[in-house]
Amino acid sequence: MYANVVRNDRVPYIFRMLVAESGRFPQLAEIYHREIIVPGIKAMRKVLERGVTEGVFKPTKALEFPQMIAAAGLLAMVWQLLFGQHHKLDLDAYMKAHEEFVLHSLKRE
């Protein structure tokens, strides 16, 4: 997610357009949801289910809401869009903290 979305220079423009124009052009949001969000949620759910099946992850509500896993990445994107020029986010450290948080939260004790 960080390599393909958060660090992608074109994504903030797409995100900004979706936020600004989806109210007037709901079909834009629907296309993005269908083509990007739904496959991403399915892939994340599959990873989580496999982790639970293999005993690596504990069962959590994240299986019902896998978008929670990506939420910190979305926040990083919003942060960069709003504050990036004056309050830079150390994406490497942020990504590592996000990964640590998610894996610790899911890990079977």
ABEGO torsion letter per residue (X at the ends): XAAAAAABAAAAAAAAAAAAAAAABAAAAAAAAAAAAAAAAAAAAAAAAAAAAAGABBBBAAAABAAAAAAAAAAAAAAAAAAAAABBBBAAAAAAAAAAAAAAAABBX
